[in-house]
């Protein structure tokens, strides 16, 4: 607490703003609009340990994309994109939270589920099936502020799905889906 002189020279007690603190994953920091944010990115399983939870958290969880599947007629069906949880203003408990990041499914198989304790699980993308539609939801991430595709299905173009985005594997040759990702963001400095 700090003493500040108020009207009539009477002391007023001001309480400084308390911010969140945590460890785990790959940690980066950025500033936008006078506010500084810390971002924890998990590309594989681990532990997110919350040591201060005074403010809300933003959490993105993306399941692993499904692998593409060769069909009997020689065509290849693209894999499905991983499911997404995009939660803002979330309250997290103090302590260690287990983080699971789903792997992309191998050709012909579903991807893995991604999850965070106290948040929930993002489902895996399904393996490719005949008639699978191409779907790539380009959006601006509310966590990183950059345009990105999360949880998109594979395309007609050959190749594995994008890791960290939960994108499904593409055709015309069977390929694996992209790995999922977990991203957790919170404010660490800003106006009172």
N, C-alpha and C positions, 0 to 999 in steps of 0.2 A: 504494500500500500504506500501511497505517496501523499503528503500533505500539500494541498494547493490552497491559496488564499481565494476565498469566495467573496461575494458581495458584502460590503461592510467590514472587510478584513477578517472575516470569520474563517477558521480552517475548515476545509472540506476534504474528506478522504476519497481518493480515486483508486479504484481497483484496476490494475493493468489487465489487458485482455490475455487470456490463456489460450494457447494453441495446441493442436494435436501433436503427438510424437509417436513414432513407431520405427521398427526395424524389419528387414527382410526384403528379398528380391534385389533387382538392380534399381538403385535409387538415383533419380535426377530431380533437379529443381528448376523452375522457370517463373518469370514474373510477367503478369499481364494486368493492365488497368490498375496499377498500384498495389496489387495483391501478389504475394509470392506463394507458390504451390510446390509441394513435394509429391513426387510420383514414384510408386513402387511397382515395378514390372516383373512379373513372373512368367518365364517361358518354359519352366519346368516346376515340378512340385517343390514345396518348401513350407516355411512358417512365417506368418506375418504377426509380429508381436506388438501389440498396442500398449504403450506406456502412459499415454495421456489421451483422453477422448473428450475434450471440452467442446469440440465443434463437430459438425457432420462430416462424413466421408463420402466420396464418390467411388463407386466400384463397378468395373466392367469385367464380366466373366464370359469367355467365348469357348464353346466346346470344340473338339477336334472335328475336322471335316471328314466326310466319308470318302472312301476310295472309289474310283471308277470301276465299272464292271464290264468285262467282255460278254457279249451276247452270242448265242448260237449262230446268228446270221452274219457274224463278223463285225458288227457294229460295237461301239463302246458307249455305255450310258454313263454320263458324268455323275460324280458323287454329290451328295447333299451337303450343304453348308452346316457348320456347327451352330447350335442354339446360342442365344445371347441373353445375358442379364445385364441391364444398364441402369443401375440404381444411383440416384443422387440424394443428398441430404440424409444419409443413412447413419444411424447410431450403431457403433460397434462396441463390444465389451472390452474391458482391459484384459490383457493376457495374450497367450499364444493361440493363434487361429491357424489351423491346417489349411494349406492351399494345394489343390490338385489341378494340374493342367493336362487336359486330354490330348493324347497323341493323334495325329492324322491316321485314318484307317488305311491299311494296306489295300491293294487292288481287290475289289470284291467284298470289302468288309466295312462296317461302320467305324467312325472315329471314337475317341474316348471322351468321357464326361469330364468337364472342368467344374471345380467347386471351391467355395471358401466357407469355412465354418461360420455360422451366424448370418450368412448371406443366402446360400442356396446353391443349386447345381444347374449349370447350363447343359442341356442335352447334347449328345453327339450328333453329327450329321450321318444320315443313312448312307449305305453303300448305293452305288448307282443302280438304277433299274430302268427297264425299257420305258421310254416316254418321260424320263426325268427332264424337267424344264430347267433352262439356264436362268439363274437368278443371282444378281450381284448388287446388293443394296449399298450404293455409295452414299455416305453420309458424312457430316462433320462431327468428329468425336467431341462429346461434351467434356471429355477428360483431357485430351491433348490439344483440342482446338484445330486439328488438321483434318482435311478430307481423307477418308479411309473406307475400305470395304471390309466389313466384319461379317463372318458367317455366310459368305456367298457360296453357291454351288459351283461345281466345275463347269468348264465351258467346252465347246466342241473342239477346241485346240488342245493338242496333246500336252501333258505335263502335270506335275504334282501341284496340289493346292498350296497357296501361300501360307507359310508358317506364321504363327502369331496372329492370324486373321480367321482361322477356322474355315478356310475355303476348301470346298471339295475338290477331289482329283478330276482332271479333264480327260476327254477322249482325243483322238481315235485309238490311242493305245492305253491300256490299263495303267493307272498310276495311283499313288497314295494321296489321301487328303492332307490338307495343311494342319499343322498342330494348332491347338487352341492357345489362349493367353489369358492372364489375369492382370488387371491394372487397377491400382488403388491410389486415389489422389485426395489430398487435404491441404488446407491453407496453413501456412506457417508464419506469415507476416502480412499485415495489412492494416487498414484504418480501424479504429476502435468502433 
